Amino acid sequence: MNHLDQDDLPDVDVWMMHEDLSRVAQMPLPEGYSMRFYCEGDVATWVDVQNSADEFFTATADTFKNSLSGPADYLAERVMFLVDPSGRDIGSITAWESSKLTGESLGQVHWVAIRPESQGMGLAKPMLAKTCQLLTELGHSAAFLSTNTRRVPALNLYLGMGFKPYQVGENEAHAWSQIKHLLKIDPFES
């Protein structure tokens, strides 16, 4: 990973914001892949996808219940799974709504994951684009997300889709500067 071992990367949580979701280009999934919405009983599927994809965090059913709480019909319109041509759930992403960042209700891209064996296949961009489109359909013009500076591929994905660092304090600015050479886009470029 370009002169830095994963463990050498700064471990700093950062916020990113997309100010205008209408500018996100729509991208079709590769042939045979599809998205489906959450159904009753999908908590175990969500936990399995998250844990297969995330080396930094272990998700549980309680993680789902604590961070994606809501009635089943709300979950069914916001929690999505990426499905491969064989019908296997290989990814998950959530088009959430939250006021925790700015105090006003915004779209939130939440819990993005793709199983390692399906990464690098051009699936993340269309999955994120579909989520931004859904957030727009749900009435959101802007969206935010949180991630960590150790997640360089995710940072490159988000920067490439128009998300920018948000509320950067000294600690975050230092972390961004430490990983800048690993990023495909300058995070502070206008």
N, C-alpha and C positions, 0 to 999 in steps of 0.2 A: 504494500500500500504506500508507495512513493515515500520512502525514507522513514515512515512512522509505523510502528507496530500498533495494532488496534488498542492495546493497553496503554500506549504512550499518548493517545489522543486525549484532549481535554474532556473531562466528564462534566459538561455544563448543559443544563436544560435551557432551551431557548424558545421564544415565541416567534412565529412568523405570521404575516398577514397578507392576504390578497385583497386589494382595495376594490377591484371591479371584476366580479366573477363572469360578467357578460363577455369579457375579453378572453376567456379560456377557450381555446380551440377544441372542438369536439373531435375525438379520435375513435374510430371503431376498434373493437377488440379483434384480435386475429380470428380467422375462420374457425368455428367450432367452440370458441370460448363464449361464455355468457355471464351475466350478473343475475343473481336472484336475491330476493329480500328474505329477511329473517322470518322464520316460522317458529311456532311454539315448539320447544324442545331443542332448539339450535344452540343453547348455551354450551353444551359439551363440544359441539363442532367449532364454535368460536374459540374456546379455550385451546383446543387442539391446534387450530391454525395459528393462533398467537404464539403458543409455546414452540411450535416447530420453526417459526420465523424469527423469534426474538431471543438472542443470546444474552441480553442484558436484564431481562425481567421474566419472572414466572407468573403467568396468569392463572387464575382459579375461577370457579363459578362465582365466588364472592367478589372477585375483581369485576366481573361482568355486572353483577347486581349493584355494586357500589358506584361504578362509573357510567353505566348505561341503564339506569333505573327509569322505569316508566311503564305505562300500560302496554300490553301486547300490541295493540294497533299502532301505537307510536313507534315502537321498536320495528314493527313490520314495514314502516315507511321510511326508515332511516338507517337501519343496519343491513348491510349487503354482503353477499359472498360472491367471490369469483369462482366460476365453475369451469373445469377443463372439459375437453371433448368427450371424456369417458364418464362425465357426470360427477367427478370428485370435486369437493370444495377445496380449492387451493389458495384462496385469499379471502381477506375480509377488510372492510372499510366502513366507516360510519359517517353519515351526513348529519351531524348533531346540531343542536342549538344551545347556545350558552351566553350568559352575560358576565362570566367571570373575568374576562380580559379587560373590557372597557366599561362595564356597567350597563351597556346597552345590548340587546339581544342580537347576536351575530351567528352566522353559520360557523360550524366548527368541523374541520376534517379531523377525524378521531380514530384511533386504533387501526392504523394501516398495517397490513401484513400480507406477505405472499410466501408460501412455503419455499424453502431454499432451492429445491430441485426445479422450481418453476420461475425462479428469478433470472433476470437477464434475457427474457424471451419477449420483451416489448409489451408486457402486460400492465406494468405499474402506471404508465402515463394514461392509457385509455381508462383504467380503473379510476384514477384520480379525476380525469376529465368528466367521467360519468357522475362522480360524486359532486363535483362543482356544478354540473348541470342540474342535478337533483336539488342542491341547495338553492339554486336560482329559482327552480320551479316551486320550491317551498317558501319563496318570498325573500330570500337573502341576497343582497347585492355584494356583500363582502364576507370573507371567511378568514378564520385564523386556525392555527394548529400549534401544537407544541412538539418538540422533538429534542434530541440531544446531539451535541457536537461530535460525539463518537459515531453517529449514524451518517457518515459521509455520503453513501449512495442515496439515502433519503433526502439529505440536504440538496444534493444535485438535482434530484427529481423535483423537489418543491421550488427551488430557484428557477429551474427550467420552465416551470408552469406559471411563473409570475409571482410567487410568494416572496416576500422580503422580510428581513429581520425586523422585529417590532420591539419597541421599548428596550433598547440596548443600553444596559448599564456598563460600568467598567469591567466587571467580571465577564459578561457576555462578549463585549468588544474584544477583550484580550483572547478569549476562546476562538472567536471568528478569525482573528488575525493569525492564530496558531495553525488553523486548518485552511487558510485562504488558498495556499498553493495546491490543495487537493480538490478544490472546487472548480467546476467548469465555467461558472459565472461569478463575477465579483458580487458578493452579497449586498454591497452598498452602492452598486451602480444604478443610476436612475433609469 
